Amino acid sequence: MRNYPVKKGFKTDTETISSKIEKYNKSMEINGNTIVFSLPGIPKVKIECGRKTLDVETETDLSYSDPASSLKTYNNLITELTGFDAKERKKRMSKVD
């Protein structure tokens, strides 16, 4: 499970997060503060909402033909949800270590 910090002013409630996910996948399961859905090449994405960070757990399809595109889609989604792009997330993670 990965823990992503969220930019100040970005909402992490289930309703806001699910509305942003709809661009990527219309069908999702919402159970309390947890949203479960899939992306191409990633059969299961589980996001726990409602805190100052987003906890994201994924399952990867190793047989998927285009892993680069699934990674790009995933990174775009996380950027939209947190407000931090991949470079900023990496920078923040290296500060923690």
Residue pairs with C-beta under 8 A, 6 or more apart in sequence:
1 55
1 56
1 57
2 55
2 56
2 57
3 53
3 54
3 55
3 56
4 53
4 54
4 55
4 56
4 78
4 81
4 82
4 84
4 89
5 52
5 53
5 82
5 84
5 89
5 92
6 12
6 52
6 53
6 54
6 81
6 82
6 83
6 84
7 82
7 83
7 84
9 83
10 81
10 82
10 83
11 17
12 49
12 50
12 51
12 52
12 53
12 54
13 49
13 50
14 30
14 32
14 33
14 35
14 49
14 50
17 35
17 47
17 49
17 54
17 81
18 28
18 30
18 35
20 77
20 80
20 81
21 28
21 35
21 37
21 47
21 77
21 81
22 28
23 80
24 37
24 39
24 73
24 77
25 37
25 38
25 39
27 37
28 35
28 36
28 37
29 35
29 36
29 37
33 48
33 49
33 50
34 46
34 47
34 48
34 49
35 46
35 47
35 49
36 44
36 45
36 46
36 47
37 45
38 44
38 45
39 45
39 70
39 73
39 74
39 77
40 64
40 66
40 69
40 70
40 73
41 60
41 61
41 64
41 66
41 67
41 69
41 70
41 71
41 73
42 58
42 59
42 60
42 61
42 70
42 74
43 59
43 61
44 57
44 58
44 59
45 56
45 57
45 58
45 74
46 56
46 57
46 58
47 54
47 55
47 56
47 81
48 54
48 55
48 56
54 78
54 81
54 82
56 78
58 74
60 67
61 70
64 70
75 85
75 86
78 86
78 89
79 85
79 86
82 89
84 92
